[in-house]
Each structure stands twice: as structure tokens, then as C-alpha cells.
Amino acid sequence: MKHSVVTYLVKRFLRFDKEQPFIFISALLAFLGITLGVMVLLIAMALMNGFDKEFKHKLTIMNYPLTILPKFYGSVNQNLLIDLESKFPNLKFSPYVQSSVMARSGRKLEGGYLFGVNFDDEKSVNSVLKKAIDGHHFKKFDVLIGHSLKEEFDLNTNDKLMYIFTNLEPGGLSVTPKIKRFHVRSVFDSGLSAYDKAYSYTTLASLQLILNMPRNEYDGIHIYSQNPHEDIKRIQKALPITTTVKGWWEDNLNFFAALEMEKTSLFIVLMLIILIAAINIISSLLMTVMNRRGEIALLLSLGATTGEVKKVFLYLGVVIGIGGIIAGTVLGLSGIWILSNFDIVSLPKDVYPTSTLPLDLSLWDFFMIIVGAFVIVVASSYYPAKKASEVDILTVLRNE
């Protein structure tokens, strides 16, 4: 049987048969099912990747790529900072002190952290704060607050905001509150309401004075690095044993592991849509084999090999499947483009790190979806093709 004959038979078997309409409908359902499965998978994987990337971007900024922390009190100081700046001139450093506080405005209270920073250094390591710092001069007891805290307390620039500190007595047996009023100088918006509500920033000298800390000692040093996974090893070697360095991802390992597991689970569940559609390919091809037994037997009696007959039905299933994959890919990529360029879906900003849908389809996910769908299609076409090649010529011709 020549290749042209195989092509002719595939086209003929794909046509609508008035006598057996259910065969065509079953094939059409298989095509639509695969199209839907591929389209949904592409959009879902793009969404998962987009949210994953957006969360990582936001957490990298507000958690800082790398942070140097003391193992013992006083081990992070100005001498260490100067030493690190000389050894790593390509990195940006911002020393800080911090204290847990209660912010109070009227009758409202909100817990959080107040950081004392050098604002010129801080804006070099935090792009979110840079926008809020530029154009403002921070004096002693001025404070930079988050947008969520501003909305919560209904504050404006130059309003006063009270912070309550806990002061441990020298004996260690009692805790007394220390209260200080700050002037709201500016407002930052990270897009993550939890950080915007909990984090506030004042000058380094202000917080050191309140906490009775020496001016040359810090609670830690924030570091901006474009390659934190590589730089953390170099920095760790350069640090004394009294200090340690921590990457932003170390506080979020469980969160991103959960995201990755959700992504894998979603991929498997949505791939089941394609698998269910493939069952329609099997049923459609089996009905075609049963309906065309006489023609198959005649072809075999005229010299066609079983391999050539198998090829006809294998091609038939693959054509239906690949047609669905191509249609699903076109629709999926079109959906991603539309959702990326038009503000169709709006997300609550206090829940998600962005108000628009973040979409980012990686080449690896695209490859896995296409290959996975193709493997399912070929596997579902093989069994009916094998059954077609096993038709008993004598029995069929005798009965028909």
C-alpha cells in the first residue's frame, strides 16, 4: 500500500458518515477535549509561574537578598561593615537596628517592627523604599510607614504616630513600656499588605538612642546582591565565626515548596482532561475499526500488510490528537496574551502581591505540556490500530 493510499484512507475515515454519526461525534469530542485540556494547562501553568515569580520578586525586596546576623551581642558592628565593603565592592550594604513595637493612633493599635536605618544606604538595597525616600529628608524621629498602616490609621504626611517600645529592666525581672512620638515623613507601598502594615523605618540614630545602643553597633546588615545564591558562600567565608549570613529564601522554604507541589498537582489533574479526551479517541477508532472491518479485510486480501493497516489507524488517531494540540496551543497562547495585555481580571491587592494577573509561561512547561499531550495521543491510538491489524480476513469476508 503506497503512502498516498494511507493518506487517502485517513481522510476518508475522518469524513462525516451519515450512517454512523456517533463515530464522527466521538472523534469531534476527542478533538475538543484535547483542545480544552491543552489550552487550560497552558494558561494554568503560566498563572502558577507568574504568581511564583511575583511572590519571589516581592519577598526578595522586602526580605532583602542577604542579611548578616550576629550570633553574639555586639558582633555586628561598624568595623565589620567597613571590612565587608572593602572586600565586596560590587555589593550594597545597609546596617540596621530593629525593635518590635506597637503603633498607636487614637484607640487603634497595630503590632510590627521599627527599623533604624541609614536612608541613603537603605535606598540602595531596597527599590520599594527608594521611591518613598527620594525627595524627602529624614530627620531624627521621622518615620517612613507602609501604605496599609497609613490606611488603617487614616494618617497623612507630617501627622504624629505613637510607638510603644518594651524596655527590659537591668535586673531582667520586669518590662516597662517606653513611648515615643514620630512624625510621618513618607509612605511606601510594597504591594504586600502584611509588610506594609508591620514594617516602619526611622533613622539609625533615632532608634539607637531609644534602645540605648552604641552608635557603632547594629542588629544586622542588609545586603543587595543580584546573585545571592552564589554570593552567600563567598560572604560566609569572609565572616568571623561570631556572625552568620542568611538568604531570603531560607525563611520561605516551606512556602515555595508548597507552591511547587501545587503546580505539580495542578499539572497532573489538568493532564487528566487530556487523558479523558484520549478515551474518546480510543472509542472513536474502535468504532471505526468495527464499522470498517469489511474494508480492512479486503485491503489485507489485496496485499496490504498488517503494518500498513496499523499505520492508517495510528495516523487517524494522531491527526485528531495533533489537531487538538495545535488548536489548544493557539487558544492557550492567545488567552495568555489577552490576559496579559488587557485588565480583564482584577485581584484584591491586600491578598495578592499584584492587582493584575501575572502570567509567565516557561519553555520547559510548554515543552512538557506538548510532549505529554502527544504521548497520550499516540498511546491511545496504538491499541485501536493494533486491533485493526488483527482482523481475521476469512471470518470477516465469510460473514459479510
C-alpha positions, 0 to 999 in steps of 0.5 A: 500500500503506497503512502498516498493510499494511507493518506487517502484512507485517513481522510476518508475515515475522518469524513462525516458518515451519515450512517454512523454519526456517533463515530464522527461525534466521538472523534469531534469530542476527542478533538475538543477535549484535547483542545480544552485540556491543552489550552487550560494547562497552558494558561494554568501553568503560566498563572502558577509561574507568574504568581511564583515569580511575583511572590519571589520578586516581592519577598526578595525586596522586602526580605532583602537578598542577604542579611548578616546576623550576629550570633553574639551581642555586639558582633555586628558592628561598624568595623565589620561593615567597613571590612565587608565593603572593602572586600565586596565592592560590587555589593550594597550594604545597609546596617540596621537596628530593629525593635518590635513595637506597637503603633498607636493612633487614637484607640487603634493599635497595630503590632510590627517592627521599627527599623533604624536605618541609614536612608541613603544606604537603605535606598540602595538595597531596597527599590520599594523604599527608594521611591518613598525616600527620594525627595524627602529628608529624614530627620531624627524621629521621622518615620517612613510607614507602609501604605496599609498602616497609613490606611488603617490609621487614616494618617497623612504626611507630617501627622504624629504616630505613637510607638510603644517600645518594651524596655527590659529592666537591668535586673531582667525581672520586669518590662516597662513600656517606653513611648515615643512620638514620630512624625510621618515623613513618607509612605511606601507601598510594597504591594504586600499588605502584611509588610506594609502594615508591620514594617516602619523605618526611622533613622539609625540614630533615632532608634539607637538612642531609644534602645540605648545602643552604641552608635557603632553597633547594629542588629544586622546588615542588609545586603543587595546582591543580584546573585545571592545564591552564589554570593552567600558562600563567598560572604560566609567565608569572609565572616568571623565565626561570631556572625552568620549570613542568611538568604531570603529564601531560607525563611520561605522554604516551606512556602515555595515548596508548597507552591511547587507541589501545587503546580505539580498537582495542578499539572497532573489533574489538568493532564487528566482532561487530556487523558479523558479526551484520549478515551474518546479517541480510543472509542472513536477508532474502535468504532471505526475499526468495527464499522470498517472491518469489511474494508480492512479485510479486503485491503489485507486480501489485496496485499496490504500488510498488517503494518500498513493497516496499523499505520492508517489507524495510528495516523487517524488517531494522531491527526485528531490528537495533533489537531487538538494540540495545535488548536489548544496551543493557539487558544492557550497562547492567545488567552495568555496574551489577552490576559496579559495585555488587557485588565480583564481580571482584577485581584484584591491587592491586600491578598495578592502581591499584584492587582493584575494577573501575572502570567509567565509561561516557561519553555520547559512547561510548554515543552512538557505540556506538548510532549505529554499531550502527544504521548497520550495521543499516540498511546491511545491510538496504538491499541485501536490500530493494533486491533485493526491489524488483527482482523481475521480476513476469512471470518470477516469476508465469510460473514459479510 
